[in-house]
Amino acid sequence: MRRPTSCSSALSFILVLLFLSESWGQRLNTDNKKPSCDHCNQQLFCNCSHSGFTSVPTVTGSALSLDLSFNKITAVMNDDLTGHMQLKVLDLHGNGLAEIHPSAFDSLWSLEQLDLSYNQLTMLNHKWFSKLEALQQLNLLNNPYSYLGSPPVFGALVRLRKLALGGPSLKELRRGDLSGVTQLEELTVHANNLTSYDAGTLAHIWPLGHVTLSLHGPFLTNVTLAGSMIDDVSYPETPIILKDINLNGVQSVQPFSKAAKRRIRYLTLHNVSVSDEAIVDFLVVLDGVPLTKLTIEDVTLMGEGWWGKASQTDHRSIDEFYIRNLVILDVYKFTSLLQLGFLLEYPRRVSVINAKVFVMPCLTSHLLKNLQYLDLSDNLLTDLTLEETLCGTTQTLKDIRVLNFSGNALKSLSTVSRLVTKFSKLTHLDISRTGYSFMPSSCPWPSTLRFLNISGAKFTAITPCLPQTLEVLDLSNNNLKDFTLLLPVLRELYLSGNKFLRLPSGLSFPNLQTLTIQSNTLNMFGKTDLQSYQRLDNLQAGQNKFVCSCDFVSFVQLELREGGGIQLTDGVDSYICDYPFYLHGQPVDQVRLSVVMCHQVLFVSVSCGLALFVATLLSVVLWRIHAFWYLKMIWAWLKTKRNSRQRQQRRDKADTEALISFDAFVSYSERDAGWVENFLVPELEEPSESSSGTRSTSHRPLTLCLHKRDFLPGQWIVDNIMNAIERSRRTVFILSENFVQSDWCRYELDFSHFWLFDGQATGEAAILILLEPLSKDDVPKRFYKLRKLMSSTTYLEWPQEEEKREEFWRSLRNALRGNDN
């Protein structure tokens, strides 16, 4: 009974561990958030390459293109790409990808391009592509799978148009492996180590637009296999590219015999090494084949050029020879090309590019009887050897229309112009990337010349050397700063990479339609700059250091972008602000400038008007609340107090009573001066009369301070007032309507108010006399202490009746004498 119990316990313990491990695994998957990539542009193209991702990152679900190349993503799980129904391009090449879940691509219904090349996929699964009915391009190159697998991998890809497969590990291709692939625009097969091939495997693909086969191993070890593959894809209108092959002997050329029987017209050999014997056998095999174009790139010639044995073959159908990156192992033993007259007299287009050609002998040039296009770019030609190449007779290259000598060591523009003048049919001349630095004042040119390319030189100025017949002129990447030459029929002008500060005047190009002036030193341009161009419709002026002024930004955003007469064909994204600094690096199309910056005159005018209005309104308000008066009085008070302290410091410590000089300071309006002079002064300063008419001597006369009489001339009025108040026992205010309305009296009263009611003097020091009925409401509100004093202190009223005036004078004398009585 114990053993079943023990087994049951162990089983329960294992189940618990599995449950816990599953729970922990789920928790870890929940806690470990997937990385994200936000490098998506406005066109929803997300570039997440070279970012070090180890798993598929999350991106916006509306992405149209996702580039995950050159990361470290080794597996694609079933939910990594969920939600990307709109994705059209997915690039996963160069990741070391070894595992793809069978349903990883099921949600990519709209996918058109998929790149899985240069990974570690050891096998292909047809389930990966079962839902990709919209797929048009598929790249599976250079993965370590040895066969394509079964069932057929590509059966569901009914719209596939470009397919690349194979790699160093591919060993076999079987009939049916490409079942479902019915027509292709491009087929690429890397089969350098292929050991088994079923004839007809590629034959059912038709139409077939373009084929590239890498067959290094089969050409060396199994020419029958190579021949079968070439035979399956050979059609008259299908260009064939054969890569990584070594032609060394008769046997290695035999695979071409099948292609010859299928009468192919376009053949390219890429990365090929070939001996003299193989070239002869190759020409013999293709004898009579209607081959139209023969292209050889990255070719190594192992022989000495003894190809005369093939002189009896017929290759008159060849219209174009294209040779690029030619290496001759023993160049000093290589013979002349004169023995190839049977090949050179027929082609109309010959290109020998980057082949270290330093001269083409004049006799060889004579052999090119039908030549219309000659490209000798990126070689070692000089002005001297060019003379030998073009000869001096008009019968050499008499039908030539296009000459390309770019990338050679040419230095004299006048030499080239003189040599090509004899070509009466020449329309295109490319002498770019040369050593030209000086342009002569005049040059002879053929009257038929329409296209001239002198880009990549060192010109600093333009002269009338340029022909007036030009329709297309390329002067890019020079050191030009201006262009004033008249070219009446010019349609296209390319000036990128120079030092132009402004657009050249359109008056020099009345028929110009395309202007390219990128990567110069342009700061800005506007509508006025383009008005002189009568027919310009394409402008490329990006990649300059633009000053994003209001006019320039508005011009680019409104007139050019929104369908004006001139289109920015290089796109507004290439127009980037360089200044001001806070806009540096921003696309002009996205800049938003403030109204203050764009309408400075209007802003200043409005601001000044508003400031003036506010200042006026504030002044009115301040005037209404008497703020100016308070400020004026405070300033005057402070100044007077300072002067008073200075005077006090100069005085000795004598008795203060000795400083009093007047019994009263009289403050009155000038309009009330008659009353003061006719009544107040005689009554108070002269001895009073008795009722019998005699003067009374019972009371001594009083001394009054009047501004007309006692103020010191030349002294500031405020100082005079202060001195008068300080030297008077009392201050008498003669209040009337005239007093309230008088500016001078108001000023005097204002200052007296500061002195009398600042806390240093009491209300007894002020005596109010009302010449006429006057209520406290008639006194300005800013004299709140005076108004309060009128409410709390008894004041004297000037009686209109004669009999009451005696009492008035007696009361006034008593008030003035105060304690003296």
Secondary structure in CASP SS format (residue, H / E / C, confidence):
PFRMAT SS
TARGET T0000
AUTHOR 0000-0000-0000
METHOD secondary structure of the structure
MODEL  1
M C 1.00
R H 1.00
R H 1.00
P H 1.00
T H 1.00
S H 1.00
C H 1.00
S H 1.00
S H 1.00
A H 1.00
L H 1.00
S H 1.00
F H 1.00
I H 1.00
L H 1.00
V H 1.00
L H 1.00
L H 1.00
F H 1.00
L H 1.00
S H 1.00
E H 1.00
S H 1.00
W H 1.00
G H 1.00
Q H 1.00
R H 1.00
L H 1.00
N H 1.00
T H 1.00
D H 1.00
N C 1.00
K C 1.00
K C 1.00
P C 1.00
S E 1.00
C C 1.00
D C 1.00
H C 1.00
C E 1.00
N C 1.00
Q C 1.00
Q C 1.00
L C 1.00
F E 1.00
C E 1.00
N E 1.00
C C 1.00
S C 1.00
H C 1.00
S C 1.00
G C 1.00
F C 1.00
T C 1.00
S C 1.00
V C 1.00
P C 1.00
T E 1.00
V C 1.00
T C 1.00
G C 1.00
S C 1.00
A C 1.00
L C 1.00
S E 1.00
L E 1.00
D E 1.00
L C 1.00
S C 1.00
F C 1.00
N C 1.00
K C 1.00
I C 1.00
T C 1.00
A E 1.00
V E 1.00
M C 1.00
N C 1.00
D C 1.00
D C 1.00
L C 1.00
T C 1.00
G C 1.00
H C 1.00
M C 1.00
Q C 1.00
L C 1.00
K C 1.00
V E 1.00
L E 1.00
D E 1.00
L C 1.00
H C 1.00
G C 1.00
N C 1.00
G C 1.00
L C 1.00
A C 1.00
E E 1.00
I E 1.00
H C 1.00
P C 1.00
S C 1.00
A C 1.00
F C 1.00
D C 1.00
S C 1.00
L C 1.00
W C 1.00
S C 1.00
L C 1.00
E C 1.00
Q E 1.00
L E 1.00
D E 1.00
L C 1.00
S C 1.00
Y C 1.00
N C 1.00
Q C 1.00
L C 1.00
T C 1.00
M C 1.00
L C 1.00
N C 1.00
H H 1.00
K H 1.00
W H 1.00
F H 1.00
S C 1.00
K C 1.00
L C 1.00
E C 1.00
A C 1.00
L C 1.00
Q C 1.00
Q E 1.00
L E 1.00
N E 1.00
L C 1.00
L C 1.00
N C 1.00
N C 1.00
P C 1.00
Y C 1.00
S C 1.00
Y C 1.00
L C 1.00
G C 1.00
S C 1.00
P C 1.00
P C 1.00
V C 1.00
F C 1.00
G C 1.00
A C 1.00
L C 1.00
V C 1.00
R C 1.00
L C 1.00
R C 1.00
K E 1.00
L E 1.00
A E 1.00
L E 1.00
G E 1.00
G C 1.00
P C 1.00
S C 1.00
L C 1.00
K C 1.00
E E 1.00
L E 1.00
R C 1.00
R C 1.00
G C 1.00
D C 1.00
L C 1.00
S C 1.00
G C 1.00
V C 1.00
T C 1.00
Q C 1.00
L E 1.00
E C 1.00
E E 1.00
L E 1.00
T E 1.00
V E 1.00
H E 1.00
A C 1.00
N C 1.00
N C 1.00
L C 1.00
T C 1.00
S E 1.00
Y E 1.00
D C 1.00
A C 1.00
G C 1.00
T C 1.00
L C 1.00
A C 1.00
H C 1.00
I C 1.00
W C 1.00
P C 1.00
L E 1.00
G C 1.00
H C 1.00
V E 1.00
T E 1.00
L E 1.00
S E 1.00
L C 1.00
H H 1.00
G H 1.00
P H 1.00
F H 1.00
L H 1.00
T H 1.00
N C 1.00
V H 1.00
T H 1.00
L H 1.00
A H 1.00
G H 1.00
S H 1.00
M H 1.00
I H 1.00
D H 1.00
D H 1.00
V H 1.00
S C 1.00
Y C 1.00
P C 1.00
E C 1.00
T C 1.00
P C 1.00
I E 1.00
I E 1.00
L E 1.00
K E 1.00
D E 1.00
I E 1.00
N E 1.00
L E 1.00
N C 1.00
G C 1.00
V C 1.00
Q H 1.00
S H 1.00
V H 1.00
Q C 1.00
P H 1.00
F H 1.00
S H 1.00
K H 1.00
A H 1.00
A H 1.00
K H 1.00
R C 1.00
R C 1.00
I C 1.00
R C 1.00
Y E 1.00
L E 1.00
T E 1.00
L E 1.00
H E 1.00
N E 1.00
V E 1.00
S E 1.00
V E 1.00
S C 1.00
D H 1.00
E H 1.00
A H 1.00
I H 1.00
V H 1.00
D H 1.00
F H 1.00
L H 1.00
V H 1.00
V H 1.00
L C 1.00
D C 1.00
G C 1.00
V C 1.00
P C 1.00
L C 1.00
T C 1.00
K E 1.00
L E 1.00
T E 1.00
I E 1.00
E E 1.00
D E 1.00
V E 1.00
T E 1.00
L E 1.00
M C 1.00
G C 1.00
E C 1.00
G C 1.00
W C 1.00
W C 1.00
G H 1.00
K H 1.00
A H 1.00
S C 1.00
Q C 1.00
T C 1.00
D C 1.00
H C 1.00
R C 1.00
S C 1.00
I C 1.00
D C 1.00
E E 1.00
F E 1.00
Y E 1.00
I E 1.00
R E 1.00
N E 1.00
L E 1.00
V E 1.00
I E 1.00
L C 1.00
D C 1.00
V H 1.00
Y H 1.00
K H 1.00
F C 1.00
T C 1.00
S C 1.00
L H 1.00
L H 1.00
Q H 1.00
L H 1.00
G H 1.00
F H 1.00
L H 1.00
L H 1.00
E C 1.00
Y C 1.00
P C 1.00
R C 1.00
R E 1.00
V E 1.00
S E 1.00
V E 1.00
I E 1.00
N C 1.00
A C 1.00
K C 1.00
V C 1.00
F C 1.00
V C 1.00
M C 1.00
P C 1.00
C H 1.00
L H 1.00
T H 1.00
S H 1.00
H H 1.00
L H 1.00
L C 1.00
K C 1.00
N C 1.00
L C 1.00
Q C 1.00
Y E 1.00
L E 1.00
D E 1.00
L C 1.00
S C 1.00
D C 1.00
N C 1.00
L C 1.00
L C 1.00
T C 1.00
D H 1.00
L H 1.00
T H 1.00
L H 1.00
E H 1.00
E H 1.00
T H 1.00
L H 1.00
C C 1.00
G C 1.00
T C 1.00
T C 1.00
Q C 1.00
T C 1.00
L C 1.00
K C 1.00
D C 1.00
I C 1.00
R C 1.00
V E 1.00
L E 1.00
N E 1.00
F C 1.00
S C 1.00
G C 1.00
N C 1.00
A C 1.00
L C 1.00
K C 1.00
S C 1.00
L H 1.00
S H 1.00
T H 1.00
V H 1.00
S H 1.00
R H 1.00
L H 1.00
V H 1.00
T C 1.00
K C 1.00
F C 1.00
S C 1.00
K C 1.00
L C 1.00
T C 1.00
H E 1.00
L E 1.00
D E 1.00
I C 1.00
S C 1.00
R C 1.00
T C 1.00
G C 1.00
Y C 1.00
S C 1.00
F C 1.00
M C 1.00
P C 1.00
S C 1.00
S C 1.00
C C 1.00
P C 1.00
W C 1.00
P C 1.00
S C 1.00
T C 1.00
L C 1.00
R C 1.00
F E 1.00
L E 1.00
N E 1.00
I C 1.00
S C 1.00
G C 1.00
A C 1.00
K C 1.00
F C 1.00
T C 1.00
A C 1.00
I C 1.00
T C 1.00
P C 1.00
C C 1.00
L C 1.00
P C 1.00
Q C 1.00
T C 1.00
L C 1.00
E C 1.00
V E 1.00
L E 1.00
D E 1.00
L C 1.00
S C 1.00
N C 1.00
N C 1.00
N C 1.00
L C 1.00
K C 1.00
D C 1.00
F C 1.00
T C 1.00
L C 1.00
L C 1.00
L C 1.00
P C 1.00
V C 1.00
L C 1.00
R C 1.00
E E 1.00
L E 1.00
Y E 1.00
L C 1.00
S C 1.00
G C 1.00
N C 1.00
K C 1.00
F C 1.00
L C 1.00
R C 1.00
L C 1.00
P C 1.00
S C 1.00
G H 1.00
L H 1.00
S H 1.00
F C 1.00
P C 1.00
N C 1.00
L C 1.00
Q C 1.00
T E 1.00
L E 1.00
T E 1.00
I C 1.00
Q C 1.00
S C 1.00
N C 1.00
T C 1.00
L C 1.00
N C 1.00
M C 1.00
F C 1.00
G C 1.00
K H 1.00
T H 1.00
D H 1.00
L H 1.00
Q C 1.00
S C 1.00
Y C 1.00
Q C 1.00
R C 1.00
L C 1.00
D C 1.00
N E 1.00
L E 1.00
Q E 1.00
A C 1.00
G C 1.00
Q C 1.00
N C 1.00
K C 1.00
F E 1.00
V E 1.00
C C 1.00
S C 1.00
C H 1.00
D H 1.00
F H 1.00
V H 1.00
S H 1.00
F H 1.00
V H 1.00
Q H 1.00
L H 1.00
E H 1.00
L H 1.00
R C 1.00
E C 1.00
G C 1.00
G C 1.00
G C 1.00
I C 1.00
Q E 1.00
L E 1.00
T C 1.00
D C 1.00
G C 1.00
V H 1.00
D H 1.00
S H 1.00
Y C 1.00
I E 1.00
C E 1.00
D E 1.00
Y E 1.00
P C 1.00
F H 1.00
Y H 1.00
L H 1.00
H C 1.00
G C 1.00
Q C 1.00
P E 1.00
V H 1.00
D H 1.00
Q H 1.00
V C 1.00
R C 1.00
L C 1.00
S C 1.00
V H 1.00
V H 1.00
M H 1.00
C H 1.00
H C 1.00
Q H 1.00
V H 1.00
L H 1.00
F H 1.00
V H 1.00
S H 1.00
V H 1.00
S H 1.00
C H 1.00
G H 1.00
L H 1.00
A H 1.00
L H 1.00
F H 1.00
V H 1.00
A H 1.00
T H 1.00
L H 1.00
L H 1.00
S H 1.00
V H 1.00
V H 1.00
L H 1.00
W H 1.00
R H 1.00
I C 1.00
H C 1.00
A H 1.00
F H 1.00
W H 1.00
Y H 1.00
L H 1.00
K H 1.00
M H 1.00
I H 1.00
W H 1.00
A H 1.00
W H 1.00
L H 1.00
K H 1.00
T H 1.00
K H 1.00
R H 1.00
N H 1.00
S H 1.00
R H 1.00
Q H 1.00
R H 1.00
Q H 1.00
Q H 1.00
R H 1.00
R C 1.00
D C 1.00
K C 1.00
A C 1.00
D C 1.00
T H 1.00
E H 1.00
A H 1.00
L H 1.00
I C 1.00
S C 1.00
F E 1.00
D E 1.00
A E 1.00
F E 1.00
V E 1.00
S E 1.00
Y C 1.00
S C 1.00
E H 1.00
R H 1.00
D H 1.00
A H 1.00
G H 1.00
W H 1.00
V H 1.00
E H 1.00
N H 1.00
F H 1.00
L H 1.00
V H 1.00
P H 1.00
E H 1.00
L H 1.00
E H 1.00
E C 1.00
P C 1.00
S C 1.00
E E 1.00
S C 1.00
S C 1.00
S C 1.00
G C 1.00
T C 1.00
R E 1.00
S C 1.00
T C 1.00
S C 1.00
H C 1.00
R C 1.00
P C 1.00
L C 1.00
T C 1.00
L E 1.00
C E 1.00
L C 1.00
H H 1.00
K H 1.00
R H 1.00
D H 1.00
F C 1.00
L C 1.00
P C 1.00
G C 1.00
Q C 1.00
W C 1.00
I H 1.00
V H 1.00
D H 1.00
N H 1.00
I H 1.00
M H 1.00
N H 1.00
A H 1.00
I H 1.00
E H 1.00
R C 1.00
S E 1.00
R E 1.00
R E 1.00
T E 1.00
V E 1.00
F E 1.00
I E 1.00
L E 1.00
S C 1.00
E H 1.00
N H 1.00
F H 1.00
V H 1.00
Q H 1.00
S C 1.00
D H 1.00
W H 1.00
C H 1.00
R H 1.00
Y H 1.00
E H 1.00
L H 1.00
D H 1.00
F H 1.00
S H 1.00
H H 1.00
F H 1.00
W H 1.00
L H 1.00
F C 1.00
D C 1.00
G C 1.00
Q C 1.00
A C 1.00
T C 1.00
G H 1.00
E H 1.00
A H 1.00
A E 1.00
I E 1.00
L E 1.00
I E 1.00
L E 1.00
L C 1.00
E C 1.00
P C 1.00
L C 1.00
S C 1.00
K H 1.00
D H 1.00
D H 1.00
V C 1.00
P C 1.00
K C 1.00
R C 1.00
F C 1.00
Y H 1.00
K H 1.00
L H 1.00
R H 1.00
K H 1.00
L H 1.00
M H 1.00
S H 1.00
S H 1.00
T C 1.00
T C 1.00
Y C 1.00
L E 1.00
E E 1.00
W C 1.00
P C 1.00
Q C 1.00
E C 1.00
E H 1.00
E H 1.00
K H 1.00
R H 1.00
E H 1.00
E H 1.00
F H 1.00
W H 1.00
R H 1.00
S H 1.00
L H 1.00
R H 1.00
N H 1.00
A H 1.00
L H 1.00
R H 1.00
G H 1.00
N H 1.00
D H 1.00
N C 1.00
END
